[in-house]
């Protein structure tokens, strides 16, 4: 998981997502983003976007502008929180025997 992300907090998005309640998961992602942002996600996101810009990833400049203007309310940040929750669900579903290796 990325730095600046509280895993117990992210479960508020991941658990409804895992159970198929996508509307609730999206609501929780919107509610959670400002807290994660304030606790360190901001730096992680900005570094990742600057790296993407440096690497010539399309849309990176626009994403940086949007994140700088809107902060945790940016759709970019919402998408990142959503993806982190998806990754947590993937980790939860992974059989224990494979996690130990």
Backbone as XML, in Angstrom:
<?xml version="1.0"?>
<chain id="A" units="angstrom">
  <residue number="1" name="UNK">
    <atom name="N" x="0.836" y="-1.190" z="0.000"/>
    <atom name="CA" x="0.000" y="0.000" z="0.000"/>
    <atom name="C" x="0.876" y="1.247" z="0.000"/>
  </residue>
  <residue number="2" name="UNK">
    <atom name="N" x="0.307" y="2.289" z="-0.536"/>
    <atom name="CA" x="1.035" y="3.546" z="-0.646"/>
    <atom name="C" x="1.184" y="4.205" z="0.716"/>
  </residue>
  <residue number="3" name="UNK">
    <atom name="N" x="2.266" y="4.969" z="0.858"/>
    <atom name="CA" x="2.465" y="5.740" z="2.082"/>
    <atom name="C" x="1.334" y="6.745" z="2.225"/>
  </residue>
  <residue number="4" name="UNK">
    <atom name="N" x="0.969" y="7.035" z="3.445"/>
    <atom name="CA" x="-0.080" y="8.020" z="3.680"/>
    <atom name="C" x="-1.473" y="7.437" z="3.646"/>
  </residue>
  <residue number="5" name="UNK">
    <atom name="N" x="-1.590" y="6.132" z="3.663"/>
    <atom name="CA" x="-2.911" y="5.509" z="3.611"/>
    <atom name="C" x="-3.124" y="4.665" z="4.853"/>
  </residue>
  <residue number="6" name="UNK">
    <atom name="N" x="-4.138" y="5.013" z="5.591"/>
    <atom name="CA" x="-4.533" y="4.272" z="6.782"/>
    <atom name="C" x="-5.339" y="3.053" z="6.334"/>
  </residue>
  <residue number="7" name="UNK">
    <atom name="N" x="-4.751" y="1.870" z="6.479"/>
    <atom name="CA" x="-5.437" y="0.656" z="6.036"/>
    <atom name="C" x="-6.761" y="0.414" z="6.760"/>
  </residue>
  <residue number="8" name="UNK">
    <atom name="N" x="-6.830" y="0.586" z="8.089"/>
    <atom name="CA" x="-8.128" y="0.412" z="8.737"/>
    <atom name="C" x="-9.182" y="1.387" z="8.191"/>
  </residue>
  <residue number="9" name="UNK">
    <atom name="N" x="-8.762" y="2.604" z="7.880"/>
    <atom name="CA" x="-9.697" y="3.576" z="7.302"/>
    <atom name="C" x="-10.161" y="3.117" z="5.928"/>
  </residue>
  <residue number="10" name="UNK">
    <atom name="N" x="-9.239" y="2.590" z="5.150"/>
    <atom name="CA" x="-9.557" y="2.164" z="3.791"/>
    <atom name="C" x="-10.556" y="1.004" z="3.776"/>
  </residue>
  <residue number="11" name="UNK">
    <atom name="N" x="-10.662" y="0.279" z="4.878"/>
    <atom name="CA" x="-11.640" y="-0.815" z="4.924"/>
    <atom name="C" x="-13.073" y="-0.300" z="4.812"/>
  </residue>
  <residue number="12" name="UNK">
    <atom name="N" x="-13.307" y="0.965" z="5.154"/>
    <atom name="CA" x="-14.648" y="1.539" z="5.009"/>
    <atom name="C" x="-15.068" y="1.605" z="3.546"/>
  </residue>
  <residue number="13" name="UNK">
    <atom name="N" x="-14.098" y="1.611" z="2.650"/>
    <atom name="CA" x="-14.367" y="1.555" z="1.210"/>
    <atom name="C" x="-14.273" y="0.111" z="0.727"/>
  </residue>
  <residue number="14" name="UNK">
    <atom name="N" x="-13.254" y="-0.598" z="1.180"/>
    <atom name="CA" x="-12.987" y="-1.941" z="0.677"/>
    <atom name="C" x="-14.079" y="-2.950" z="1.049"/>
  </residue>
  <residue number="15" name="UNK">
    <atom name="N" x="-14.587" y="-2.900" z="2.260"/>
    <atom name="CA" x="-15.575" y="-3.894" z="2.668"/>
    <atom name="C" x="-16.867" y="-3.790" z="1.864"/>
  </residue>
  <residue number="16" name="UNK">
    <atom name="N" x="-17.455" y="-2.587" z="1.690"/>
    <atom name="CA" x="-18.648" y="-2.534" z="0.832"/>
    <atom name="C" x="-18.337" y="-2.911" z="-0.622"/>
  </residue>
  <residue number="17" name="UNK">
    <atom name="N" x="-17.144" y="-2.546" z="-1.085"/>
    <atom name="CA" x="-16.739" y="-2.913" z="-2.436"/>
    <atom name="C" x="-16.671" y="-4.432" z="-2.558"/>
  </residue>
  <residue number="18" name="UNK">
    <atom name="N" x="-16.083" y="-5.085" z="-1.580"/>
    <atom name="CA" x="-15.948" y="-6.542" z="-1.585"/>
    <atom name="C" x="-17.310" y="-7.227" z="-1.545"/>
  </residue>
  <residue number="19" name="UNK">
    <atom name="N" x="-18.266" y="-6.619" z="-0.871"/>
    <atom name="CA" x="-19.594" y="-7.237" z="-0.765"/>
    <atom name="C" x="-20.510" y="-6.863" z="-1.926"/>
  </residue>
  <residue number="20" name="UNK">
    <atom name="N" x="-19.998" y="-6.066" z="-2.864"/>
    <atom name="CA" x="-20.788" y="-5.715" z="-4.041"/>
    <atom name="C" x="-21.617" y="-4.457" z="-3.909"/>
  </residue>
  <residue number="21" name="UNK">
    <atom name="N" x="-21.475" y="-3.729" z="-2.816"/>
    <atom name="CA" x="-22.235" y="-2.494" z="-2.614"/>
    <atom name="C" x="-21.422" y="-1.305" z="-3.139"/>
  </residue>
  <residue number="22" name="UNK">
    <atom name="N" x="-21.332" y="-1.214" z="-4.462"/>
    <atom name="CA" x="-20.522" y="-0.173" z="-5.078"/>
    <atom name="C" x="-20.985" y="1.245" z="-4.732"/>
  </residue>
  <residue number="23" name="UNK">
    <atom name="N" x="-22.297" y="1.541" z="-4.696"/>
    <atom name="CA" x="-22.706" y="2.907" z="-4.326"/>
    <atom name="C" x="-22.202" y="3.310" z="-2.933"/>
  </residue>
  <residue number="24" name="UNK">
    <atom name="N" x="-22.300" y="2.390" z="-1.985"/>
    <atom name="CA" x="-21.810" y="2.697" z="-0.629"/>
    <atom name="C" x="-20.299" y="2.869" z="-0.643"/>
  </residue>
  <residue number="25" name="UNK">
    <atom name="N" x="-19.602" y="2.021" z="-1.372"/>
    <atom name="CA" x="-18.140" y="2.121" z="-1.459"/>
    <atom name="C" x="-17.742" y="3.473" z="-2.046"/>
  </residue>
  <residue number="26" name="UNK">
    <atom name="N" x="-18.437" y="3.932" z="-3.075"/>
    <atom name="CA" x="-18.121" y="5.237" z="-3.683"/>
    <atom name="C" x="-18.400" y="6.381" z="-2.706"/>
  </residue>
  <residue number="27" name="UNK">
    <atom name="N" x="-19.498" y="6.292" z="-1.969"/>
    <atom name="CA" x="-19.792" y="7.319" z="-0.946"/>
    <atom name="C" x="-18.683" y="7.363" z="0.099"/>
  </residue>
  <residue number="28" name="UNK">
    <atom name="N" x="-18.275" y="6.192" z="0.553"/>
    <atom name="CA" x="-17.223" y="6.126" z="1.567"/>
    <atom name="C" x="-15.899" y="6.652" z="1.018"/>
  </residue>
  <residue number="29" name="UNK">
    <atom name="N" x="-15.602" y="6.366" z="-0.240"/>
    <atom name="CA" x="-14.364" y="6.860" z="-0.850"/>
    <atom name="C" x="-14.364" y="8.389" z="-0.873"/>
  </residue>
  <residue number="30" name="UNK">
    <atom name="N" x="-15.505" y="8.977" z="-1.226"/>
    <atom name="CA" x="-15.606" y="10.455" z="-1.235"/>
    <atom name="C" x="-15.442" y="11.030" z="0.169"/>
  </residue>
  <residue number="31" name="UNK">
    <atom name="N" x="-16.048" y="10.371" z="1.154"/>
    <atom name="CA" x="-15.947" y="10.851" z="2.535"/>
    <atom name="C" x="-14.542" y="10.676" z="3.093"/>
  </residue>
  <residue number="32" name="UNK">
    <atom name="N" x="-13.880" y="9.602" z="2.721"/>
    <atom name="CA" x="-12.584" y="9.257" z="3.277"/>
    <atom name="C" x="-11.431" y="10.048" z="2.660"/>
  </residue>
  <residue number="33" name="UNK">
    <atom name="N" x="-11.558" y="10.444" z="1.416"/>
    <atom name="CA" x="-10.455" y="11.095" z="0.699"/>
    <atom name="C" x="-9.862" y="12.291" z="1.454"/>
  </residue>
  <residue number="34" name="UNK">
    <atom name="N" x="-10.666" y="13.202" z="2.003"/>
    <atom name="CA" x="-10.052" y="14.332" z="2.717"/>
    <atom name="C" x="-9.221" y="13.915" z="3.928"/>
  </residue>
  <residue number="35" name="UNK">
    <atom name="N" x="-9.668" y="12.894" z="4.643"/>
    <atom name="CA" x="-8.901" y="12.422" z="5.803"/>
    <atom name="C" x="-7.578" y="11.802" z="5.365"/>
  </residue>
  <residue number="36" name="UNK">
    <atom name="N" x="-7.629" y="10.947" z="4.348"/>
    <atom name="CA" x="-6.400" y="10.342" z="3.846"/>
    <atom name="C" x="-5.457" y="11.410" z="3.308"/>
  </residue>
  <residue number="37" name="UNK">
    <atom name="N" x="-6.032" y="12.397" z="2.631"/>
    <atom name="CA" x="-5.253" y="13.511" z="2.073"/>
    <atom name="C" x="-4.505" y="14.236" z="3.184"/>
  </residue>
  <residue number="38" name="UNK">
    <atom name="N" x="-5.214" y="14.538" z="4.249"/>
    <atom name="CA" x="-4.627" y="15.279" z="5.369"/>
    <atom name="C" x="-3.573" y="14.455" z="6.111"/>
  </residue>
  <residue number="39" name="UNK">
    <atom name="N" x="-3.692" y="13.136" z="6.053"/>
    <atom name="CA" x="-2.770" y="12.267" z="6.785"/>
    <atom name="C" x="-1.563" y="11.820" z="5.962"/>
  </residue>
  <residue number="40" name="UNK">
    <atom name="N" x="-1.400" y="12.358" z="4.750"/>
    <atom name="CA" x="-0.196" y="12.047" z="3.988"/>
    <atom name="C" x="-0.386" y="11.589" z="2.566"/>
  </residue>
  <residue number="41" name="UNK">
    <atom name="N" x="-1.608" y="11.323" z="2.156"/>
    <atom name="CA" x="-1.832" y="10.889" z="0.782"/>
    <atom name="C" x="-1.459" y="11.988" z="-0.212"/>
  </residue>
  <residue number="42" name="UNK">
    <atom name="N" x="-1.596" y="13.235" z="0.203"/>
    <atom name="CA" x="-1.286" y="14.360" z="-0.686"/>
    <atom name="C" x="0.128" y="14.234" z="-1.269"/>
  </residue>
  <residue number="43" name="UNK">
    <atom name="N" x="1.108" y="14.035" z="-0.425"/>
    <atom name="CA" x="2.486" y="13.943" z="-0.887"/>
    <atom name="C" x="2.668" y="12.758" z="-1.837"/>
  </residue>
  <residue number="44" name="UNK">
    <atom name="N" x="2.114" y="11.623" z="-1.489"/>
    <atom name="CA" x="2.224" y="10.428" z="-2.321"/>
    <atom name="C" x="1.635" y="10.685" z="-3.709"/>
  </residue>
  <residue number="45" name="UNK">
    <atom name="N" x="0.462" y="11.304" z="-3.753"/>
    <atom name="CA" x="-0.204" y="11.582" z="-5.024"/>
    <atom name="C" x="0.611" y="12.570" z="-5.853"/>
  </residue>
  <residue number="46" name="UNK">
    <atom name="N" x="1.056" y="13.650" z="-5.233"/>
    <atom name="CA" x="1.793" y="14.654" z="-5.993"/>
    <atom name="C" x="3.118" y="14.112" z="-6.529"/>
  </residue>
  <residue number="47" name="UNK">
    <atom name="N" x="3.814" y="13.311" z="-5.748"/>
    <atom name="CA" x="5.060" y="12.703" z="-6.224"/>
    <atom name="C" x="4.765" y="11.766" z="-7.397"/>
  </residue>
  <residue number="48" name="UNK">
    <atom name="N" x="3.729" y="10.954" z="-7.280"/>
    <atom name="CA" x="3.375" y="10.030" z="-8.359"/>
    <atom name="C" x="3.006" y="10.785" z="-9.632"/>
  </residue>
  <residue number="49" name="UNK">
    <atom name="N" x="2.261" y="11.870" z="-9.483"/>
    <atom name="CA" x="1.871" y="12.650" z="-10.659"/>
    <atom name="C" x="3.066" y="13.359" z="-11.293"/>
  </residue>
  <residue number="50" name="UNK">
    <atom name="N" x="3.965" y="13.859" z="-10.471"/>
    <atom name="CA" x="5.173" y="14.494" z="-11.015"/>
    <atom name="C" x="6.032" y="13.473" z="-11.752"/>
  </residue>
  <residue number="51" name="UNK">
    <atom name="N" x="6.105" y="12.270" z="-11.220"/>
    <atom name="CA" x="6.837" y="11.197" z="-11.891"/>
    <atom name="C" x="6.179" y="10.865" z="-13.228"/>
  </residue>
  <residue number="52" name="UNK">
    <atom name="N" x="4.864" y="10.790" z="-13.228"/>
    <atom name="CA" x="4.132" y="10.517" z="-14.469"/>
    <atom name="C" x="4.379" y="11.626" z="-15.495"/>
  </residue>
  <residue number="53" name="UNK">
    <atom name="N" x="4.373" y="12.852" z="-15.035"/>
    <atom name="CA" x="4.652" y="13.991" z="-15.928"/>
    <atom name="C" x="6.052" y="13.873" z="-16.519"/>
  </residue>
  <residue number="54" name="UNK">
    <atom name="N" x="7.024" y="13.599" z="-15.666"/>
    <atom name="CA" x="8.407" y="13.444" z="-16.117"/>
    <atom name="C" x="8.543" y="12.319" z="-17.132"/>
  </residue>
  <residue number="55" name="UNK">
    <atom name="N" x="7.764" y="11.248" z="-16.940"/>
    <atom name="CA" x="7.825" y="10.096" z="-17.824"/>
    <atom name="C" x="6.971" y="10.270" z="-19.083"/>
  </residue>
  <residue number="56" name="UNK">
    <atom name="N" x="6.325" y="11.417" z="-19.210"/>
    <atom name="CA" x="5.549" y="11.699" z="-20.411"/>
    <atom name="C" x="4.189" y="11.036" z="-20.468"/>
  </residue>
  <residue number="57" name="UNK">
    <atom name="N" x="3.631" y="10.681" z="-19.328"/>
    <atom name="CA" x="2.315" y="10.052" z="-19.293"/>
    <atom name="C" x="1.263" y="11.088" z="-19.681"/>
  </residue>
  <residue number="58" name="UNK">
    <atom name="N" x="0.445" y="10.738" z="-20.650"/>
    <atom name="CA" x="-0.606" y="11.638" z="-21.103"/>
    <atom name="C" x="-1.582" y="11.980" z="-19.988"/>
  </residue>
  <residue number="59" name="UNK">
    <atom name="N" x="-1.946" y="13.250" z="-19.913"/>
    <atom name="CA" x="-2.902" y="13.709" z="-18.914"/>
    <atom name="C" x="-2.296" y="14.038" z="-17.562"/>
  </residue>
  <residue number="60" name="UNK">
    <atom name="N" x="-1.010" y="13.785" z="-17.379"/>
    <atom name="CA" x="-0.385" y="14.020" z="-16.070"/>
    <atom name="C" x="-0.403" y="15.496" z="-15.701"/>
  </residue>
  <residue number="61" name="UNK">
    <atom name="N" x="-0.121" y="16.364" z="-16.652"/>
    <atom name="CA" x="-0.093" y="17.806" z="-16.367"/>
    <atom name="C" x="-1.482" y="18.274" z="-15.935"/>
  </residue>
  <residue number="62" name="UNK">
    <atom name="N" x="-2.510" y="17.827" z="-16.653"/>
    <atom name="CA" x="-3.884" y="18.205" z="-16.302"/>
    <atom name="C" x="-4.273" y="17.642" z="-14.938"/>
  </residue>
  <residue number="63" name="UNK">
    <atom name="N" x="-3.833" y="16.430" z="-14.657"/>
    <atom name="CA" x="-4.134" y="15.810" z="-13.356"/>
    <atom name="C" x="-3.485" y="16.594" z="-12.226"/>
  </residue>
  <residue number="64" name="UNK">
    <atom name="N" x="-2.242" y="17.022" z="-12.433"/>
    <atom name="CA" x="-1.549" y="17.827" z="-11.417"/>
    <atom name="C" x="-2.302" y="19.118" z="-11.173"/>
  </residue>
  <residue number="65" name="UNK">
    <atom name="N" x="-2.694" y="19.792" z="-12.244"/>
    <atom name="CA" x="-3.443" y="21.047" z="-12.101"/>
    <atom name="C" x="-4.736" y="20.833" z="-11.332"/>
  </residue>
  <residue number="66" name="UNK">
    <atom name="N" x="-5.463" y="19.774" z="-11.681"/>
    <atom name="CA" x="-6.731" y="19.499" z="-11.013"/>
    <atom name="C" x="-6.529" y="19.196" z="-9.537"/>
  </residue>
  <residue number="67" name="UNK">
    <atom name="N" x="-5.531" y="18.383" z="-9.234"/>
    <atom name="CA" x="-5.258" y="18.023" z="-7.837"/>
    <atom name="C" x="-4.814" y="19.254" z="-7.053"/>
  </residue>
  <residue number="68" name="UNK">
    <atom name="N" x="-4.001" y="20.098" z="-7.658"/>
    <atom name="CA" x="-3.558" y="21.308" z="-6.957"/>
    <atom name="C" x="-4.721" y="22.262" z="-6.703"/>
  </residue>
  <residue number="69" name="UNK">
    <atom name="N" x="-5.681" y="22.315" z="-7.608"/>
    <atom name="CA" x="-6.827" y="23.211" z="-7.439"/>
    <atom name="C" x="-7.885" y="22.640" z="-6.493"/>
  </residue>
  <residue number="70" name="UNK">
    <atom name="N" x="-8.144" y="21.345" z="-6.597"/>
    <atom name="CA" x="-9.267" y="20.752" z="-5.879"/>
    <atom name="C" x="-8.868" y="19.868" z="-4.704"/>
  </residue>
  <residue number="71" name="UNK">
    <atom name="N" x="-7.588" y="19.558" z="-4.587"/>
    <atom name="CA" x="-7.134" y="18.732" z="-3.470"/>
    <atom name="C" x="-7.859" y="17.405" z="-3.423"/>
  </residue>
  <residue number="72" name="UNK">
    <atom name="N" x="-8.305" y="16.991" z="-2.232"/>
    <atom name="CA" x="-8.924" y="15.672" z="-2.088"/>
    <atom name="C" x="-10.281" y="15.551" z="-2.782"/>
  </residue>
  <residue number="73" name="UNK">
    <atom name="N" x="-10.821" y="16.659" z="-3.247"/>
    <atom name="CA" x="-12.102" y="16.624" z="-3.974"/>
    <atom name="C" x="-11.900" y="16.382" z="-5.467"/>
  </residue>
  <residue number="74" name="UNK">
    <atom name="N" x="-10.658" y="16.287" z="-5.890"/>
    <atom name="CA" x="-10.352" y="16.024" z="-7.295"/>
    <atom name="C" x="-10.785" y="14.615" z="-7.676"/>
  </residue>
  <residue number="75" name="UNK">
    <atom name="N" x="-11.359" y="14.448" z="-8.858"/>
    <atom name="CA" x="-11.673" y="13.093" z="-9.323"/>
    <atom name="C" x="-10.431" y="12.200" z="-9.405"/>
  </residue>
  <residue number="76" name="UNK">
    <atom name="N" x="-9.286" y="12.804" z="-9.601"/>
    <atom name="CA" x="-8.036" y="12.038" z="-9.638"/>
    <atom name="C" x="-7.799" y="11.383" z="-8.272"/>
  </residue>
  <residue number="77" name="UNK">
    <atom name="N" x="-7.956" y="12.144" z="-7.219"/>
    <atom name="CA" x="-7.744" y="11.615" z="-5.862"/>
    <atom name="C" x="-8.820" y="10.578" z="-5.542"/>
  </residue>
  <residue number="78" name="UNK">
    <atom name="N" x="-10.051" y="10.850" z="-5.934"/>
    <atom name="CA" x="-11.132" y="9.881" z="-5.716"/>
    <atom name="C" x="-10.797" y="8.554" z="-6.398"/>
  </residue>
  <residue number="79" name="UNK">
    <atom name="N" x="-10.265" y="8.631" z="-7.619"/>
    <atom name="CA" x="-9.899" y="7.422" z="-8.360"/>
    <atom name="C" x="-8.758" y="6.676" z="-7.671"/>
  </residue>
  <residue number="80" name="UNK">
    <atom name="N" x="-7.837" y="7.412" z="-7.102"/>
    <atom name="CA" x="-6.719" y="6.777" z="-6.401"/>
    <atom name="C" x="-7.214" y="6.055" z="-5.148"/>
  </residue>
  <residue number="81" name="UNK">
    <atom name="N" x="-8.076" y="6.694" z="-4.391"/>
    <atom name="CA" x="-8.636" y="6.046" z="-3.197"/>
    <atom name="C" x="-9.400" y="4.786" z="-3.610"/>
  </residue>
  <residue number="82" name="UNK">
    <atom name="N" x="-10.157" y="4.895" z="-4.699"/>
    <atom name="CA" x="-10.910" y="3.739" z="-5.195"/>
    <atom name="C" x="-9.965" y="2.596" z="-5.559"/>
  </residue>
  <residue number="83" name="UNK">
    <atom name="N" x="-8.887" y="2.919" z="-6.262"/>
    <atom name="CA" x="-7.927" y="1.885" z="-6.681"/>
    <atom name="C" x="-7.239" y="1.248" z="-5.478"/>
  </residue>
  <residue number="84" name="UNK">
    <atom name="N" x="-6.907" y="2.058" z="-4.480"/>
    <atom name="CA" x="-6.306" y="1.506" z="-3.267"/>
    <atom name="C" x="-7.265" y="0.542" z="-2.576"/>
  </residue>
  <residue number="85" name="UNK">
    <atom name="N" x="-8.552" y="0.881" z="-2.576"/>
    <atom name="CA" x="-9.553" y="-0.018" z="-1.985"/>
    <atom name="C" x="-9.651" y="-1.309" z="-2.796"/>
  </residue>
  <residue number="86" name="UNK">
    <atom name="N" x="-9.595" y="-1.201" z="-4.121"/>
    <atom name="CA" x="-9.609" y="-2.409" z="-4.956"/>
    <atom name="C" x="-8.411" y="-3.298" z="-4.646"/>
  </residue>
  <residue number="87" name="UNK">
    <atom name="N" x="-7.252" y="-2.680" z="-4.472"/>
    <atom name="CA" x="-6.053" y="-3.454" z="-4.138"/>
    <atom name="C" x="-6.189" y="-4.127" z="-2.775"/>
  </residue>
  <residue number="88" name="UNK">
    <atom name="N" x="-6.798" y="-3.436" z="-1.823"/>
    <atom name="CA" x="-7.011" y="-4.041" z="-0.511"/>
    <atom name="C" x="-7.951" y="-5.239" z="-0.621"/>
  </residue>
  <residue number="89" name="UNK">
    <atom name="N" x="-9.002" y="-5.107" z="-1.419"/>
    <atom name="CA" x="-9.918" y="-6.234" z="-1.633"/>
    <atom name="C" x="-9.167" y="-7.406" z="-2.253"/>
  </residue>
  <residue number="90" name="UNK">
    <atom name="N" x="-8.320" y="-7.124" z="-3.224"/>
    <atom name="CA" x="-7.518" y="-8.184" z="-3.846"/>
    <atom name="C" x="-6.644" y="-8.875" z="-2.789"/>
  </residue>
  <residue number="91" name="UNK">
    <atom name="N" x="-6.045" y="-8.091" z="-1.912"/>
    <atom name="CA" x="-5.215" y="-8.659" z="-0.846"/>
    <atom name="C" x="-6.044" y="-9.511" z="0.111"/>
  </residue>
  <residue number="92" name="UNK">
    <atom name="N" x="-7.240" y="-9.044" z="0.434"/>
    <atom name="CA" x="-8.124" y="-9.777" z="1.346"/>
    <atom name="C" x="-8.519" y="-11.119" z="0.735"/>
  </residue>
  <residue number="93" name="UNK">
    <atom name="N" x="-8.780" y="-11.112" z="-0.551"/>
    <atom name="CA" x="-9.240" y="-12.327" z="-1.236"/>
    <atom name="C" x="-8.115" y="-13.315" z="-1.532"/>
  </residue>
  <residue number="94" name="UNK">
    <atom name="N" x="-6.889" y="-12.859" z="-1.490"/>
    <atom name="CA" x="-5.744" y="-13.723" z="-1.813"/>
    <atom name="C" x="-5.633" y="-14.822" z="-0.759"/>
  </residue>
  <residue number="95" name="UNK">
    <atom name="N" x="-5.506" y="-16.065" z="-1.204"/>
    <atom name="CA" x="-5.372" y="-17.167" z="-0.238"/>
    <atom name="C" x="-4.181" y="-16.933" z="0.690"/>
  </residue>
  <residue number="96" name="UNK">
    <atom name="N" x="-4.339" y="-17.289" z="1.935"/>
    <atom name="CA" x="-3.296" y="-17.094" z="2.942"/>
    <atom name="C" x="-1.991" y="-17.752" z="2.556"/>
  </residue>
  <residue number="97" name="UNK">
    <atom name="N" x="-2.031" y="-18.927" z="1.958"/>
    <atom name="CA" x="-0.798" y="-19.644" z="1.637"/>
    <atom name="C" x="0.049" y="-18.847" z="0.649"/>
  </residue>
  <residue number="98" name="UNK">
    <atom name="N" x="-0.563" y="-18.125" z="-0.261"/>
    <atom name="CA" x="0.184" y="-17.331" z="-1.230"/>
    <atom name="C" x="0.712" y="-16.049" z="-0.602"/>
  </residue>
  <residue number="99" name="UNK">
    <atom name="N" x="0.076" y="-15.545" z="0.415"/>
    <atom name="CA" x="0.504" y="-14.312" z="1.059"/>
    <atom name="C" x="1.784" y="-14.534" z="1.848"/>
  </residue>
  <residue number="100" name="UNK">
    <atom name="N" x="2.036" y="-15.727" z="2.317"/>
    <atom name="CA" x="3.206" y="-16.004" z="3.153"/>
    <atom name="C" x="4.488" y="-16.102" z="2.331"/>
  </residue>
  <residue number="101" name="UNK">
    <atom name="N" x="4.388" y="-16.334" z="1.052"/>
    <atom name="CA" x="5.586" y="-16.540" z="0.230"/>
    <atom name="C" x="6.147" y="-15.261" z="-0.281"/>
  </residue>
</chain>
